[in-house]
Amino acid sequence: MEKDPINTAPLEQFIKQVKGADQSRSNEVRLDINQAKTLAFTLGIVLARLNGDLEKLIQKNPQEEQTIEIQMDGGRGF
C-alpha cells in the first residue's frame, strides 16, 4: 500500500519564519489563524504517519525479552 506524500510546505514556511525572526533578533513570531491551523493539521498528519510506521515496524520485528546477568565481585581483582 503506497501512502500519499505529505505536504510539508507549512512546516518549511514556519521554520523559515522562525529562522528569520531569530536572525533579526525578534522576540516573537506571529501566525494568523489559517497559518496556525494549517501548521497544526500538518503536524498532526506527520505525527500520525510516524506513529503508524513505528507500529508497523514493531509488529514486523517483535523483540524478545533480553535477560542480562550481572555478577558483582566487590572490587576484587584490581
C-alpha positions as CSV (number, residue, x, y, z in Angstrom):
1,M,0.0,0.0,0.0
2,E,1.5,3.3,-1.1
3,K,0.9,6.4,1.0
4,D,0.2,9.8,-0.3
5,P,3.1,12.2,0.1
6,I,2.7,14.7,3.0
7,N,2.7,18.4,2.1
8,T,5.4,19.7,4.4
9,A,5.3,23.3,3.0
10,P,3.6,24.7,6.1
11,L,6.4,23.2,8.3
12,E,9.1,24.6,6.0
13,Q,7.4,28.0,6.0
14,F,7.2,28.0,9.8
15,I,10.9,27.0,10.1
16,K,11.9,29.8,7.8
17,Q,9.8,32.3,9.7
18,V,11.4,31.3,13.0
19,K,14.9,31.4,11.4
20,G,14.2,34.9,10.1
21,A,12.9,36.1,13.4
22,D,15.9,34.6,15.2
23,Q,18.4,36.3,12.7
24,S,16.6,39.6,13.2
25,R,16.6,39.1,17.0
26,S,12.9,39.3,17.1
27,N,11.2,38.2,20.3
28,E,8.1,36.8,18.7
29,V,6.7,35.0,15.6
30,R,3.1,35.7,14.6
31,L,0.8,33.4,12.7
32,D,-2.7,34.2,11.5
33,I,-5.3,31.6,12.3
34,N,-5.2,30.0,8.9
35,Q,-1.4,29.5,9.1
36,A,-1.8,28.1,12.6
37,K,-4.5,25.7,11.6
38,T,-2.5,24.5,8.5
39,L,0.6,24.1,10.6
40,A,-1.3,22.2,13.3
41,F,-3.0,19.9,10.8
42,T,0.3,19.2,9.0
43,L,2.0,18.3,12.3
44,G,-0.9,16.0,13.2
45,I,-0.6,14.2,9.8
46,V,3.2,13.9,10.2
47,L,2.9,12.5,13.8
48,A,0.1,10.1,12.9
49,R,2.1,8.8,9.9
50,L,5.2,8.4,12.1
51,N,3.2,6.6,14.8
52,G,1.7,4.2,12.2
53,D,5.1,3.5,10.7
54,L,6.5,2.8,14.1
55,E,3.7,0.4,15.0
56,K,4.2,-1.5,11.7
57,L,8.0,-1.7,12.4
58,I,7.3,-3.1,15.9
59,Q,4.8,-5.7,14.6
60,K,7.2,-6.7,11.8
61,N,10.2,-7.2,14.2
62,P,8.9,-8.3,17.5
63,Q,11.6,-8.1,20.2
64,E,12.3,-10.9,22.6
65,E,12.9,-10.1,26.2
66,Q,16.5,-9.9,26.9
67,T,18.0,-11.1,30.2
68,I,21.2,-9.5,31.3
69,E,23.1,-11.1,34.2
70,I,25.5,-9.0,36.3
71,Q,27.9,-10.6,38.7
72,M,29.4,-8.4,41.4
73,D,32.7,-9.4,43.0
74,G,33.1,-6.5,45.4
75,G,36.1,-5.0,43.5
76,R,38.4,-8.0,43.8
77,G,40.9,-8.4,41.1
78,F,42.2,-4.9,40.7
